[in-house]
Amino acid sequence: MHTVLKLFPHWAKTEVGVLHPDGQELVLVKVKPNDTMKQIRLHLVKQGITSWKMDFTYKGRKLGENETLEGNRITSGAVLLLVKDSHPKPSRT
């Protein structure tokens, strides 16, 4: 099995932390390196944490919904920060 994981590292499960904006709650999420931020949001929702009006940041950089952990070199043990959306989308009327 270890050989398979070495050949296909994007299948390996890893764990990252997500820090809530209030700084009081750190949630550990089991993810795959090729998971997108949107998929991580779904993991949080399953744990009862609503994050739809917040952005993920890592090392001070805002991450887009379709960006992957692997693409941003985010590895096991890293902590993503949830910040309140500073630029809300205008409502359609």
N, C-alpha and C positions, 0 to 999 in steps of 0.2 A: 504493500500500500504506500509506503514512503517513497518508492520509486515513482509511482504514479503522481504523487503530489509534487515531486521534483520536476517532472515533465510537464505538469499542468498546474502551476502554482495558483492560477486564478480560481481553482476549485476549492482551495484550502480555506477553511473557516478561520477567522481571526477575530479579535475583539478590540473595539475602539470605545472610548468614552465620549459621551456627549454632555457638555456642561450647560445647564439651563441658564437663561439670562440673569436670574436672581443670584446666581453663583452658589446656591445652596444645595443643588441637586446634581449629582453626577450619575448618569445612567450608562451602564455598560451594555453594548450591543454586539451580538455575534454577527459578523458580516463576512462576505467574500471580497477579495481585492477588486473584483470587477463590478461590485455593486455601485449604483449611482446614488447621489444624494436623495433622490426621490424614493429609492428603495429603502434607504436608511430612515427616512420619514415614516414609511410604512411600518418598519420595525418599532419605532417609537410609539406610533398610534396603537399597535398591538399591546404595548406596555402601559397604555393609558395616558400618554403624553401627547398633547396637541402641539404641533409645531408649524402649522401651515402658514401662519403670518410671520414667520421668522426665517432668517437666513443662516446657513452654515458658514462659518469662517474657520480657516486653519492658517496659523502663522500670520494673522492679520489680513488674509486675502479672502474675499467673498467667493464661495463656491457655487457654481451654477447647478441647476437641477439635474442635468444630464452628465455632469462630470463624475468620474469614477475615483475611488480611493487610489487605485493603481496609477491612474493618470496623473494624480497629484502627489505621488510618492508618500502616501499616508499609510503607515505600517501599524502592526499590532502594538497596542499600548498608547497610541496617539490619542489626543483629546481634541474633539471638534467643539467649537463654541457656537451656541445658538444665540443670535442677536435679533432684536426686534427689527422688523423691516423698516428701514429708514426712508424708503421711497415707495409708499403704497401706490398701487396701480389706480389710475382714475376710474371711477365707476362709469359704466355705459348708461346713458339715459336716452 
